Amino acid sequence: MADLSRIIKAYDIRGVVGEEIDESTVRAIGAATAAMLSSEGPATAVVVGHDMRPSSPTLVRAFAEGVTSQALDVVDIGLASTDQLYFASGHLDLPGAMFTASHNPARYNGIKLCRAGATPIGQDTGLSAIREAVEAGVPAGPGGGRVTSRDLLAGYARHLRGLVDLSRSRPLRVVVDAANGMAGHTVPAVLGDPIDVVPLYFELDGTFPNHEANPLEPANLVDLRKAVVTEGADLGLAFDGDADRCFVVDERGEPVSPSAITALVAVRALAESPGAAVIHNLITSRAVPEIVAEHGGRPVRTRVGHSFVKQTMADTDAVFGGEHSAHYYFRDFWRADSGLLAALHVLAALGESGGPASALMAGYERYAASGEVNSTVADVPGRIAAVRAAYGPRAGVEIDDLDGLTVALPDRSWFNLRPSNTEPLLRLNVEAADPPAVARLRDDVLRIVRA
């Protein structure tokens, strides 16, 4: 049995196949998940989908064996993006399991679990209980569960297209980099007239032969940026491996910050739901709450992480939520995140505008940012305390501890310093008026962190 402490994370289950996660472990996790769901009330089935990794079908079969051993059925939707699995969970009103390791390299795989209606199962809402059950040994169940297959791709596509109206859009030429991930499966089903898609790496290949499926890394946007300019495209879209995150590149090949996308989609959502709450995590640009308030919405700040965003959305009935990592959450999509739904909103906004993407997005980019800067340190609490001591006594400085240490300075620049959940790392994000100001503040903080 694998070391569960290594593979059960805060939000999902993930590890190296054959070393940290294997068939016997996944079979036990399937049984423990089914037993937990049955103990919470009447449960009939679990809907399961998987990405294109070579290990995914084998692990799905093992998980299904565990679930059916506890007398629950499995509805297998086959190849799917993570947001397609969330659609299945919401549409069928069933708990779900998505087999993916998202943007991680090919040797990894994992499971994202949710209750019916795409409600996430995290460490504090079920993953710890599943771990304890597996470690204790799940009692043998009565068996009798069945596995059936169901194709929900067309239904998923209809649902997304029903949420965003492209009828008023001018024709757009869009380069889409699927990174050999699941966007190569979902984008052709969803995007059509008036969108002319130029495909880049749409072949499903879990070995990622062209580049990593992690558009957060600038190196993985190089091909897309070049193709947008070469093709004379209006826009570029890049998806991660399981296609729940979407990054945007304008017509010049310049990346658009996820904070700007959050602000754009928020404005569109507020036009349909005036006065609604909009969620943003504490690392998004300060422009996001400013723009939300300017459009009559109620900005609500949360910790980083989908479980916090989704819970706060439920508590506030928020219409939309966005994170700096390009996760975008929608009330009308069971509060789940969908990279392709966010892309549809960007395409609709661009298609209804008269200018290029760079002009459209300029209205949502107000400040400069550092991006995430990681530092390996031996004493994480000590370094955070040192930064607090350096900035705390200064006049006009505001400090909060919602998620790590956030320091706001009188000139409206700010930074957040967060510890990693799994490594001896400190993650620094800085925002200021312009790049030189960002560089100065970043370097000042790093001198303390890395002392």
Stockholm file with secondary structure:
# STOCKHOLM 1.0

chainA/1-451         MADLSRIIKAYDIRGVVGEEIDESTVRAIGAATAAMLSSEGPATAVVVGHDMRPSSPTLVRAFAEGVTSQALDVVDIGLASTDQLYFASGHLDLPGAMFTASHNPARYNGIKLCRAGATPIGQDTGLSAIREAVEAGVPAGPGGGRVTSRDLLAGYARHLRGLVDLSRSRPLRVVVDAANGMAGHTVPAVLGDPIDVVPLYFELDGTFPNHEANPLEPANLVDLRKAVVTEGADLGLAFDGDADRCFVVDERGEPVSPSAITALVAVRALAESPGAAVIHNLITSRAVPEIVAEHGGRPVRTRVGHSFVKQTMADTDAVFGGEHSAHYYFRDFWRADSGLLAALHVLAALGESGGPASALMAGYERYAASGEVNSTVADVPGRIAAVRAAYGPRAGVEIDDLDGLTVALPDRSWFNLRPSNTEPLLRLNVEAADPPAVARLRDDVLRIVRA
#=GR chainA/1-451 SS CCCHHHHBCSSSEEEEBTTTBCHHHHHHHHHHHHHHHHHTSCCCEEEEEECSCTTHHHHHHHHHHHHHHTTCEEEEEEECCHHHHHHHHHHHTCCEEEECCTTSCTTEEEEEEEEGGGEECCGGGTHHHHHHHHHHCCCCCCCCCCEEECCCHHHHHHHHHHHSCCTTCCCEEEEEECTTSTHHHHHHHHCCTTEEEEEESCSCCTTCSSSCSCTTSGGGGHHHHHHHHHHTCSEEEEECTTSCCEEEECTTSCEECHHHHHHHHHHHHHHHSTTCEEEEETTSCTHHHHHHHHTTCEEEEECSSHHHHHHHHHHHTCSEEECTTSCEEEGGGTTEECHHHHHHHHHHHHHHSSSCHHHHHHTTCCSEECCCEEEECSCHHHHHHHHHHHHTTSTTCEEECSSSEEEECTTSCEEEEEECSSSSEEEEEEEESSHHHHHHHHHHHHHHHTC
#=GC SS_cons         CCCHHHHBCSSSEEEEBTTTBCHHHHHHHHHHHHHHHHHTSCCCEEEEEECSCTTHHHHHHHHHHHHHHTTCEEEEEEECCHHHHHHHHHHHTCCEEEECCTTSCTTEEEEEEEEGGGEECCGGGTHHHHHHHHHHCCCCCCCCCCEEECCCHHHHHHHHHHHSCCTTCCCEEEEEECTTSTHHHHHHHHCCTTEEEEEESCSCCTTCSSSCSCTTSGGGGHHHHHHHHHHTCSEEEEECTTSCCEEEECTTSCEECHHHHHHHHHHHHHHHSTTCEEEEETTSCTHHHHHHHHTTCEEEEECSSHHHHHHHHHHHTCSEEECTTSCEEEGGGTTEECHHHHHHHHHHHHHHSSSCHHHHHHTTCCSEECCCEEEECSCHHHHHHHHHHHHTTSTTCEEECSSSEEEECTTSCEEEEEECSSSSEEEEEEEESSHHHHHHHHHHHHHHHTC
//
